[in-house]
């Protein structure tokens, strides 16, 4: 029982760290109410700052992709309890994001700057919508499973873990990756695009496009022809106007979701 409780506490701490990191990320990218943001004062020359920022983003991208691969998970679970695997992934991602926040170096320069207050407020609203979409998208596909809490809670309760079935609730009926759409909106929607922000947006966007390919490869393995049909009928990032329907003509939805 002590081991199960320890794994649950580990998962809970990992989740809480993720949540605090997510909230800080809103302030970091949006330059809102945080001690150090993406556009804080420049502290070093352009080239060293550029190299440091690129390395920080590369470290996060490599960790985020490698630790999500089934082969890595198989090796990792030889050393830690399997229910703690997802929490470990979340913990490592959060720690690397914290390192990015701490060591990020603004590089100076302004690509565009919108001065009209109405348009600035509209762009900031779109930025907020992007982060809201990210959070809602995680709730639609089981937020607590995605961030490891469901796994450790089931382990504590001595219940077997069951994989989530393939579903397409709400936004997922119109676009395959609403979570990534939200991230892209949040990264690019800014009234003042600085050199540092542009670097961040370009590199994270490139990573997202790569991550989608890797993720969809795994989803086809898990869900087979169901996901292949979904790929053929639903756009990757640009929403369609018509909802996804299963091959038999039904709209695939979660129980209780809106029609």
C-alpha positions as CSV (number, residue, x, y, z in Angstrom):
1,X,0.0,0.0,0.0
2,X,2.9,2.4,0.8
3,X,4.3,1.9,-2.7
4,X,0.9,2.7,-4.3
5,X,0.4,5.8,-2.1
6,X,3.9,7.0,-3.0
7,X,3.2,6.6,-6.7
8,X,0.0,8.5,-6.3
9,X,1.7,11.4,-4.5
10,X,4.4,11.4,-7.1
11,X,1.7,11.7,-9.8
12,X,-0.2,14.4,-7.9
13,X,3.0,16.5,-7.4
14,X,3.9,16.1,-11.1
15,X,0.5,17.2,-12.1
16,X,0.5,20.2,-9.8
17,X,3.9,21.3,-11.2
18,X,2.6,21.0,-14.7
19,X,-0.5,23.1,-13.9
20,X,1.7,25.9,-12.3
21,X,4.0,25.7,-15.3
22,X,1.1,26.0,-17.7
23,X,-0.2,29.1,-15.9
24,X,3.3,30.6,-16.0
25,X,3.6,29.9,-19.7
26,X,0.6,32.1,-20.3
27,X,2.3,35.0,-18.6
28,X,5.7,34.2,-20.2
29,X,4.5,34.1,-23.8
30,X,2.0,37.0,-23.3
31,X,4.3,39.2,-21.2
32,X,1.8,39.2,-18.4
33,X,2.4,39.5,-14.7
34,X,5.5,37.3,-14.5
35,X,9.0,38.3,-13.3
36,X,10.7,37.2,-16.6
37,X,8.9,36.8,-19.9
38,X,9.7,36.1,-23.5
39,X,10.4,39.8,-24.1
40,X,12.2,40.8,-20.9
41,X,15.2,43.1,-21.2
42,X,18.0,42.0,-23.4
43,X,21.0,40.8,-21.4
44,X,23.5,39.6,-24.0
45,X,24.5,40.0,-27.6
46,X,22.3,38.5,-30.4
47,X,24.2,35.4,-31.5
48,X,24.8,33.9,-28.0
49,X,21.2,34.6,-27.0
50,X,20.0,33.0,-30.3
51,X,22.1,29.8,-29.6
52,X,20.9,29.5,-26.0
53,X,17.2,29.9,-26.9
54,X,17.5,27.4,-29.8
55,X,19.2,24.9,-27.5
56,X,16.5,25.3,-24.8
57,X,13.8,24.7,-27.3
58,X,15.6,21.8,-28.9
59,X,16.1,20.1,-25.5
60,X,12.3,20.4,-24.8
61,X,11.4,19.1,-28.3
62,X,13.7,16.1,-28.0
63,X,12.5,15.1,-24.5
64,X,8.9,15.6,-25.5
65,X,9.2,13.4,-28.6
66,X,11.6,10.7,-27.3
67,X,9.8,10.1,-24.0
68,X,6.5,9.7,-25.9
69,X,7.7,6.9,-28.1
70,X,6.6,3.4,-27.1
71,X,10.1,2.0,-27.2
72,X,11.3,4.5,-24.7
73,X,8.3,3.8,-22.4
74,X,9.1,0.1,-22.5
75,X,12.6,0.8,-21.3
76,X,11.6,3.4,-18.7
77,X,9.0,1.1,-17.1
78,X,11.7,-1.4,-16.3
79,X,13.0,1.0,-13.7
80,X,9.8,2.7,-12.5
81,X,6.2,1.4,-11.9
82,X,4.2,1.5,-15.1
83,X,1.5,3.7,-13.7
84,X,4.1,6.4,-13.0
85,X,5.4,6.5,-16.6
86,X,3.0,9.3,-17.7
87,X,3.6,11.3,-14.6
88,X,7.4,11.0,-15.2
89,X,6.9,12.3,-18.7
90,X,4.8,15.3,-17.4
91,X,7.4,16.0,-14.7
92,X,10.3,16.0,-17.1
93,X,8.4,18.3,-19.5
94,X,7.6,20.7,-16.8
95,X,11.2,20.8,-15.5
96,X,12.5,21.6,-19.0
97,X,9.9,24.3,-19.4
98,X,11.0,25.8,-16.1
99,X,14.6,25.8,-17.4
100,X,13.4,27.5,-20.6
101,X,11.7,30.2,-18.6
102,X,14.7,30.7,-16.3
103,X,17.4,30.8,-19.0
104,X,15.6,32.3,-22.0
105,X,17.5,35.2,-23.5
106,X,15.5,37.9,-25.4
107,X,17.3,38.7,-28.7
108,X,15.8,42.2,-29.4
109,X,14.3,43.6,-32.6
110,X,10.6,44.1,-33.5
111,X,9.0,42.4,-36.5
112,X,5.7,44.1,-36.2
113,X,4.0,46.3,-33.6
114,X,0.2,47.0,-33.6
115,X,-0.5,50.3,-31.9
116,X,-4.2,50.6,-32.4
117,X,-5.7,49.8,-29.0
118,X,-8.8,48.1,-30.4
119,X,-6.8,45.8,-32.6
120,X,-4.3,45.1,-29.9
121,X,-7.1,44.1,-27.5
122,X,-8.5,41.9,-30.3
123,X,-5.2,40.1,-30.8
124,X,-4.8,39.6,-27.1
125,X,-8.2,38.1,-27.0
126,X,-7.2,35.7,-29.7
127,X,-4.1,34.8,-27.7
128,X,-6.3,34.0,-24.7
129,X,-8.6,32.0,-26.9
130,X,-5.6,29.9,-28.0
131,X,-4.7,28.9,-24.4
132,X,-8.3,28.3,-23.6
133,X,-8.6,26.0,-26.6
134,X,-5.6,24.0,-25.4
135,X,-7.0,23.5,-22.0
136,X,-10.5,22.6,-23.2
137,X,-9.1,20.2,-25.8
138,X,-7.3,18.3,-23.0
139,X,-10.6,18.1,-21.0
140,X,-12.4,16.6,-24.0
141,X,-9.9,13.7,-24.4
142,X,-9.6,13.1,-20.7
143,X,-7.4,15.7,-19.1
144,X,-6.4,13.5,-16.1
145,X,-5.3,10.6,-18.3
146,X,-3.2,12.9,-20.5
147,X,-1.3,14.2,-17.5
148,X,-1.0,10.9,-15.6
149,X,-3.4,11.4,-12.7
150,X,-5.9,8.8,-13.9
151,X,-3.1,6.2,-14.1
152,X,-1.8,6.7,-10.5
153,X,-5.3,7.0,-9.1
154,X,-6.3,3.6,-10.6
155,X,-3.1,2.1,-9.3
156,X,-3.9,3.4,-5.8
157,X,-7.4,2.0,-6.0
158,X,-5.9,-1.4,-7.2
159,X,-7.9,-1.1,-10.5
160,X,-6.4,-2.1,-13.9
161,X,-5.6,0.7,-16.3
162,X,-7.8,0.7,-19.4
163,X,-6.8,2.5,-22.6
164,X,-9.1,5.3,-23.8
165,X,-11.4,4.4,-26.7
166,X,-11.2,6.3,-29.9
167,X,-13.6,9.3,-29.7
168,X,-14.1,12.6,-31.5
169,X,-15.9,15.0,-29.1
170,X,-16.8,18.5,-30.0
171,X,-13.8,20.2,-31.7
172,X,-12.3,16.8,-32.7
173,X,-15.2,16.3,-35.1
174,X,-13.9,19.3,-37.2
175,X,-10.1,19.1,-36.8
176,X,-7.8,16.3,-35.8
177,X,-5.6,18.3,-33.5
178,X,-7.5,21.2,-31.8
179,X,-4.9,21.1,-29.0
180,X,-2.1,21.9,-31.4
181,X,-4.3,24.5,-33.1
182,X,-4.6,26.2,-29.7
183,X,-0.9,26.2,-29.2
184,X,-0.2,27.7,-32.6
185,X,-2.8,30.4,-32.1
186,X,-1.2,31.2,-28.7
187,X,2.3,31.3,-30.1
188,X,1.5,33.6,-33.0
189,X,-1.2,35.9,-31.8
190,X,0.7,38.9,-30.4
191,X,0.3,42.6,-31.1
192,X,4.1,43.0,-30.8
193,X,6.2,40.3,-32.5
194,X,9.8,40.6,-31.3
195,X,12.8,38.7,-32.6
196,X,12.7,36.4,-29.5
197,X,9.0,35.8,-29.9
198,X,9.4,35.0,-33.6
199,X,12.2,32.6,-32.9
200,X,10.0,30.9,-30.3
201,X,7.0,30.8,-32.6
202,X,8.9,29.4,-35.6
203,X,10.8,26.7,-33.7
204,X,7.8,25.5,-31.7
205,X,5.6,25.5,-34.8
206,X,8.2,23.3,-36.5
207,X,8.2,21.0,-33.6
208,X,4.4,20.7,-33.6
209,X,4.3,19.7,-37.2
210,X,6.9,17.0,-36.5
211,X,5.1,15.9,-33.4
212,X,1.9,15.4,-35.2
213,X,3.5,13.0,-37.7
214,X,5.0,10.9,-34.8
215,X,1.8,11.0,-32.8
216,X,-0.4,10.0,-35.7
217,X,1.9,7.1,-36.5
218,X,1.3,5.8,-32.9
219,X,-2.5,6.5,-33.1
220,X,-2.8,4.4,-36.2
221,X,-1.0,1.5,-34.5
222,X,-3.4,1.8,-31.5
223,X,-6.7,2.5,-33.2
224,X,-6.0,1.0,-36.7
225,X,-8.6,1.6,-39.4
226,X,-10.7,3.8,-37.2
227,X,-8.0,6.4,-37.0
228,X,-7.1,6.0,-40.7
229,X,-10.7,6.7,-41.7
230,X,-10.6,9.8,-39.4
231,X,-7.3,11.0,-41.0
232,X,-8.9,10.8,-44.4
233,X,-12.1,12.6,-43.5
234,X,-11.0,15.3,-41.0
235,X,-8.3,18.0,-41.6
236,X,-5.2,18.1,-39.6
237,X,-5.1,21.7,-38.4
238,X,-7.6,23.8,-40.5
239,X,-11.1,23.0,-39.3
240,X,-13.7,21.6,-41.8
241,X,-17.2,23.0,-41.9
242,X,-18.9,19.6,-41.6
243,X,-18.6,17.3,-38.5
244,X,-16.8,13.9,-38.8
245,X,-19.1,11.0,-39.4
246,X,-18.1,7.4,-39.0
247,X,-18.2,5.1,-42.1
248,X,-21.7,4.0,-41.2
249,X,-22.9,7.7,-41.2
250,X,-23.0,8.3,-37.5
251,X,-21.4,11.3,-35.9
252,X,-18.8,9.8,-33.6
253,X,-19.2,11.5,-30.2
254,X,-18.7,11.0,-26.5
255,X,-21.7,10.1,-24.4
256,X,-23.5,13.3,-23.4
257,X,-21.6,15.5,-25.8
258,X,-23.4,18.1,-27.8
259,X,-24.9,17.0,-31.1
